[in-house]
């Protein structure tokens, strides 16, 4: 359980900008390719953006409000297999995007 002293205290810049460390880290991490394993793992475990919520939902992972992180899952083998399958799908979409984009642009001519 989190004690009062365990909470992260925001500095003046974070309070003023309403942009905390997690949001800052998340924006940096989102610049990595969607197929990057570290990117998706961090987002799934700690992210608060819509993409992170979607990753957790697709993987069947619950959010722990007390720790502000993903709840652990006992069956890591099924999680690993599901995550690899998910990454394969994302990679396929990323690879197809230039072709799809060109088709859209061609239709607009």
Backbone as a chain_set.jsonl record, in Angstrom:
{"seq": "XXXXXXXXXXXXXXXXXXXXXXXXXXXXXXXXXXXXXXXXXXXXXXXXXXXXXXXXXXXXXXXXXXXXXXXXXXXXXXXXXXXXXXXXXXXXXXXXXXXXXXXXXXXXX", "coords": {"N": [[0.843, -1.185, 0.0], [0.456, 2.257, -0.708], [2.002, 4.801, 1.015], [1.521, 8.071, 2.471], [3.962, 9.447, 2.362], [5.151, 8.216, 0.236], [4.374, 9.287, -2.153], [4.971, 10.986, -5.234], [6.235, 14.176, -5.398], [5.327, 17.038, -7.137], [7.359, 19.347, -8.97], [7.827, 22.961, -9.141], [7.71, 23.786, -11.853], [6.337, 21.632, -13.02], [3.876, 21.795, -11.747], [3.014, 24.328, -12.574], [2.921, 24.024, -15.398], [1.218, 21.921, -15.636], [2.029, 19.474, -16.538], [3.275, 16.527, -16.013], [6.002, 14.287, -14.945], [5.475, 11.697, -15.927], [3.832, 12.172, -18.146], [5.644, 13.638, -19.694], [7.718, 11.741, -20.109], [6.225, 9.828, -21.431], [5.567, 11.107, -23.851], [8.088, 11.293, -25.023], [8.718, 8.572, -25.298], [6.712, 7.733, -27.05], [7.674, 8.58, -29.447], [9.252, 6.631, -30.425], [9.337, 3.86, -32.775], [6.203, 2.207, -33.453], [6.425, -0.527, -33.364], [8.447, -1.028, -31.612], [9.675, -2.847, -28.988], [10.383, -2.062, -26.332], [9.146, 0.441, -26.153], [6.375, -0.17, -26.288], [6.14, -1.867, -24.087], [6.763, -0.142, -21.935], [4.714, 1.764, -22.224], [2.476, 0.108, -21.854], [2.855, -0.722, -19.201], [3.122, 1.669, -17.673], [2.028, 3.871, -18.966], [-0.318, 6.547, -19.588], [-1.76, 7.541, -21.63], [-4.158, 7.417, -24.382], [-3.361, 5.437, -26.187], [-1.88, 3.74, -24.531], [-3.89, 2.795, -22.839], [-5.376, 1.358, -24.715], [-3.502, -0.61, -25.45], [-3.281, -2.046, -23.011], [-5.92, -2.918, -22.767], [-6.185, -4.577, -25.033], [-4.395, -6.536, -24.306], [-5.522, -7.532, -22.071], [-4.925, -6.507, -19.571], [-5.108, -5.104, -16.385], [-5.433, -1.889, -14.776], [-3.745, -0.52, -12.032], [-4.803, 1.6, -9.748], [-3.748, 2.454, -7.306], [-0.959, 2.112, -7.48], [-0.461, 3.353, -9.81], [0.177, 1.94, -12.161], [0.429, -0.912, -14.391], [-1.309, -3.865, -13.473], [0.216, -6.871, -12.379], [0.444, -9.94, -14.193], [-0.074, -13.326, -13.614], [0.369, -15.44, -15.503], [2.783, -15.33, -17.485], [3.663, -16.469, -19.872], [1.465, -16.687, -21.634], [0.911, -14.013, -21.875], [3.281, -13.089, -23.088], [3.127, -14.427, -25.565], [0.751, -13.333, -26.581], [1.487, -10.674, -26.717], [3.591, -10.709, -28.556], [2.154, -11.53, -30.796], [0.475, -9.301, -31.046], [2.425, -7.314, -31.576], [3.361, -8.232, -34.026], [1.115, -7.731, -35.621], [0.974, -4.916, -35.43], [3.444, -4.247, -36.588], [3.02, -5.155, -39.186], [1.016, -3.407, -40.037], [2.402, -0.969, -39.885], [4.363, -1.433, -41.832], [2.765, -1.565, -44.121], [1.721, 0.969, -44.342], [3.037, 3.094, -45.969], [2.346, 2.258, -48.608], [-0.468, 2.255, -48.47], [-0.896, 4.939, -47.919], [0.014, 6.145, -50.284], [-1.868, 5.117, -52.06], [-4.165, 6.41, -51.145], [-3.479, 9.071, -51.634], [-3.254, 8.961, -54.416], [-5.918, 8.512, -55.136], [-6.994, 10.942, -54.522], [-6.232, 12.601, -56.501]], "CA": [[0.0, 0.0, 0.0], [1.225, 3.492, -0.806], [1.887, 5.705, 2.157], [1.532, 9.484, 2.113], [5.332, 9.844, 2.052], [5.588, 7.539, -0.982], [3.885, 10.003, -3.326], [5.908, 11.884, -5.913], [5.852, 15.572, -5.28], [5.619, 17.776, -8.36], [8.125, 20.574, -8.773], [7.095, 24.174, -9.508], [7.478, 23.781, -13.3], [5.302, 20.64, -13.307], [2.604, 22.339, -11.247], [2.635, 25.448, -13.427], [2.61, 23.576, -16.757], [0.267, 20.802, -15.556], [2.656, 18.46, -17.379], [4.143, 15.836, -15.066], [7.081, 13.431, -15.457], [4.941, 10.573, -16.693], [3.408, 12.713, -19.439], [6.852, 14.005, -20.431], [8.351, 10.487, -20.526], [5.335, 9.186, -22.39], [5.72, 11.772, -25.154], [9.382, 10.865, -25.577], [8.622, 7.153, -25.646], [5.826, 7.589, -28.203], [8.415, 8.906, -30.658], [9.836, 5.388, -30.923], [8.419, 3.156, -33.685], [5.128, 1.452, -32.79], [6.829, -1.93, -33.22], [9.553, -1.093, -30.65], [9.217, -3.605, -27.811], [10.529, -1.253, -25.118], [8.124, 1.491, -26.19], [5.074, -0.735, -25.951], [6.198, -2.386, -22.72], [6.664, 0.993, -21.009], [3.352, 2.314, -22.316], [1.548, -0.833, -21.256], [3.042, -0.78, -17.757], [3.061, 2.95, -16.961], [1.43, 4.928, -19.765], [-1.642, 7.056, -19.237], [-2.396, 8.035, -22.853], [-5.168, 6.538, -24.981], [-2.658, 4.285, -26.767], [-1.534, 2.847, -23.421], [-5.143, 2.154, -22.424], [-5.712, 0.377, -25.749], [-2.567, -1.736, -25.31], [-3.681, -2.845, -21.849], [-7.204, -3.552, -23.059], [-5.93, -5.669, -25.976], [-3.64, -7.576, -23.631], [-6.282, -7.99, -20.911], [-4.192, -6.072, -18.384], [-5.831, -4.113, -15.591], [-4.681, -0.751, -14.249], [-3.759, -0.424, -10.575], [-4.867, 3.025, -9.386], [-2.899, 2.729, -6.143], [0.456, 2.212, -7.876], [-0.424, 4.033, -11.101], [0.882, 1.059, -13.092], [-0.326, -2.107, -14.762], [-1.28, -4.986, -12.527], [0.976, -7.986, -12.92], [-0.334, -11.109, -14.602], [0.696, -14.51, -13.256], [0.716, -16.296, -16.637], [3.58, -14.501, -18.383], [3.83, -17.107, -21.179], [0.368, -16.293, -22.508], [1.097, -12.591, -22.12], [4.353, -12.954, -24.071], [2.613, -14.879, -26.855], [-0.222, -12.335, -27.032], [2.199, -9.433, -27.022], [4.304, -10.949, -29.813], [1.119, -11.512, -31.834], [0.088, -7.903, -31.199], [3.519, -6.598, -32.241], [3.36, -8.653, -35.427], [0.039, -7.004, -36.286], [1.381, -3.512, -35.514], [4.521, -4.175, -37.572], [2.415, -5.324, -40.503], [0.329, -2.151, -40.357], [3.438, 0.042, -40.114], [4.991, -1.741, -43.12], [1.803, -1.322, -45.185], [1.277, 2.359, -44.354], [3.446, 3.883, -47.145], [1.559, 1.834, -49.761], [-1.836, 2.747, -48.265], [-0.857, 6.4, -48.024], [0.122, 6.468, -51.708], [-3.172, 4.825, -52.675], [-5.078, 7.488, -50.758], [-3.064, 10.27, -52.377], [-3.594, 8.751, -55.827], [-7.363, 8.672, -55.281], [-7.34, 12.355, -54.353], [-5.844, 13.342, -57.715]], "C": [[0.886, 1.247, 0.0], [0.938, 4.365, 0.407], [1.943, 7.145, 1.661], [2.928, 9.934, 1.693], [5.855, 9.226, 0.763], [5.182, 8.28, -2.254], [4.974, 10.896, -3.914], [5.374, 13.296, -5.803], [6.275, 16.306, -6.549], [6.449, 19.014, -8.043], [7.317, 21.759, -9.316], [6.76, 24.179, -11.004], [6.369, 22.798, -13.674], [3.921, 21.148, -12.878], [2.107, 23.432, -12.19], [2.199, 24.985, -14.817], [1.513, 22.516, -16.803], [0.719, 19.639, -16.449], [3.659, 17.722, -16.507], [5.169, 14.938, -15.751], [6.589, 12.281, -16.312], [4.519, 11.053, -18.082], [4.621, 13.068, -20.3], [7.54, 12.749, -20.967], [7.524, 9.808, -21.615], [5.48, 9.804, -23.78], [7.052, 11.414, -25.808], [9.295, 9.433, -26.089], [7.754, 6.952, -26.881], [6.52, 7.954, -29.51], [9.129, 7.678, -31.23], [8.849, 4.707, -31.861], [7.401, 2.321, -32.915], [5.503, -0.009, -32.572], [7.963, -2.108, -32.215], [9.072, -1.73, -29.345], [9.299, -2.786, -26.52], [9.479, -0.165, -25.016], [6.796, 0.938, -25.693], [5.035, -1.302, -24.536], [6.043, -1.255, -21.716], [5.248, 1.566, -21.028], [2.346, 1.405, -21.63], [1.645, -0.813, -19.727], [2.793, 0.538, -17.03], [2.319, 4.057, -17.693], [0.027, 5.301, -19.334], [-2.394, 7.572, -20.463], [-3.396, 7.003, -23.393], [-4.524, 5.285, -25.559], [-2.303, 3.265, -25.69], [-2.774, 2.093, -22.93], [-5.535, 1.063, -23.42], [-4.8, -0.839, -25.675], [-2.987, -2.648, -24.159], [-4.985, -3.583, -22.12], [-7.004, -4.743, -23.996], [-5.216, -6.837, -25.305], [-4.371, -8.123, -22.409], [-5.604, -7.632, -19.597], [-4.98, -4.973, -17.682], [-4.878, -3.047, -15.069], [-4.84, -0.703, -12.742], [-3.692, 1.052, -10.189], [-3.906, 3.37, -8.247], [-1.437, 2.929, -6.537], [0.642, 2.991, -9.171], [0.424, 3.256, -12.109], [-0.003, -0.144, -13.398], [-0.22, -3.148, -13.665], [-0.512, -6.131, -13.175], [0.055, -9.153, -13.219], [0.499, -12.352, -14.304], [1.166, -15.35, -14.441], [1.481, -15.489, -17.684], [3.762, -15.138, -19.753], [2.705, -16.709, -22.128], [0.453, -14.807, -22.828], [2.157, -12.387, -23.191], [3.857, -13.329, -25.46], [1.628, -13.854, -27.423], [0.477, -11.056, -27.457], [2.965, -9.574, -28.333], [3.317, -10.909, -30.971], [0.669, -10.078, -32.111], [1.161, -7.12, -31.948], [3.609, -6.976, -33.713], [2.292, -7.892, -36.213], [0.41, -5.538, -36.479], [2.46, -3.353, -36.575], [3.979, -4.269, -38.987], [1.724, -4.037, -40.949], [1.341, -1.062, -40.691], [4.095, -0.177, -41.477], [4.067, -1.395, -44.288], [1.458, 0.161, -45.359], [1.759, 3.146, -45.57], [2.628, 3.537, -48.397], [0.132, 2.38, -49.65], [-1.902, 4.262, -48.443], [-0.818, 6.814, -49.492], [-1.192, 6.204, -52.414], [-4.189, 5.92, -52.365], [-4.755, 8.748, -51.544], [-3.421, 10.142, -53.858], [-5.082, 8.941, -56.067], [-7.784, 10.129, -55.191], [-7.006, 13.179, -55.592], [-6.975, 13.437, -58.698]], "O": [[1.939, 1.272, 0.638], [-0.212, 4.622, 0.762], [2.375, 7.396, 0.536], [3.063, 10.725, 0.76], [6.886, 9.656, 0.245], [5.627, 7.908, -3.34], [5.784, 11.479, -3.192], [4.205, 13.564, -6.081], [7.424, 16.213, -6.982], [6.277, 19.647, -7.002], [6.242, 21.57, -9.885], [5.646, 24.539, -11.383], [5.551, 23.09, -14.547], [2.929, 20.945, -13.578], [0.932, 23.462, -12.558], [1.218, 25.495, -15.358], [0.947, 22.241, -17.861], [-0.098, 18.926, -17.031], [4.763, 18.214, -16.276], [5.204, 14.839, -16.978], [7.216, 11.931, -17.312], [4.822, 10.402, -19.082], [4.619, 12.821, -21.506], [7.905, 12.694, -22.141], [8.062, 9.285, -22.591], [5.51, 9.083, -24.778], [7.121, 11.253, -27.027], [9.752, 9.131, -27.192], [8.043, 6.069, -27.688], [5.993, 7.66, -30.583], [9.56, 7.688, -32.383], [7.645, 4.944, -31.761], [7.708, 1.79, -31.847], [4.953, -0.661, -31.685], [8.402, -3.236, -31.986], [8.172, -1.211, -28.684], [8.376, -2.82, -25.706], [8.976, 0.123, -23.93], [6.171, 1.503, -24.795], [4.007, -1.225, -23.863], [5.286, -1.378, -20.753], [4.658, 1.821, -19.978], [1.465, 1.875, -20.91], [0.626, -0.88, -19.04], [2.309, 0.538, -15.899], [2.01, 5.087, -17.093], [-0.715, 4.484, -18.789], [-3.544, 7.996, -20.348], [-3.461, 5.87, -22.917], [-5.076, 4.191, -25.438], [-2.415, 2.06, -25.914], [-2.709, 0.898, -22.643], [-5.97, -0.019, -23.027], [-5.26, -1.971, -25.819], [-3.043, -3.868, -24.312], [-5.134, -4.746, -21.743], [-7.588, -5.805, -23.778], [-5.407, -7.991, -25.689], [-3.901, -9.069, -21.777], [-5.702, -8.375, -18.621], [-5.457, -4.032, -18.317], [-3.675, -3.275, -14.938], [-5.952, -0.832, -12.229], [-2.636, 1.678, -10.295], [-3.321, 4.452, -8.229], [-0.757, 3.803, -5.999], [1.771, 3.258, -9.583], [1.264, 3.82, -12.809], [-1.032, -0.365, -12.76], [0.816, -3.294, -13.017], [-0.588, -6.328, -14.387], [-0.98, -9.328, -12.577], [1.662, -12.423, -14.702], [2.257, -15.919, -14.39], [0.894, -15.019, -18.659], [3.995, -14.418, -20.724], [2.956, -16.424, -23.299], [0.106, -14.389, -23.932], [1.957, -11.595, -24.112], [4.137, -12.623, -26.43], [1.671, -13.544, -28.613], [0.096, -10.43, -28.446], [2.983, -8.643, -29.138], [3.606, -10.321, -32.014], [0.502, -9.685, -33.266], [0.848, -6.348, -32.854], [3.904, -6.128, -34.555], [2.536, -7.46, -37.34], [0.194, -4.976, -37.552], [2.401, -2.423, -37.379], [4.424, -3.549, -39.88], [1.839, -3.632, -42.106], [1.167, -0.32, -41.658], [4.357, 0.785, -42.198], [4.544, -0.974, -45.342], [0.957, 0.56, -46.41], [0.939, 3.834, -46.177], [2.261, 4.429, -49.161], [-0.412, 2.904, -50.622], [-2.839, 4.792, -49.04], [-1.534, 7.729, -49.899], [-1.597, 6.982, -53.278], [-4.979, 6.306, -53.227], [-5.653, 9.414, -52.06], [-3.845, 11.116, -54.48], [-5.472, 9.48, -57.103], [-8.823, 10.509, -55.73], [-7.446, 14.322, -55.719], [-6.816, 14.025, -59.767]]}, "num_chains": 1, "name": "protein.A"}
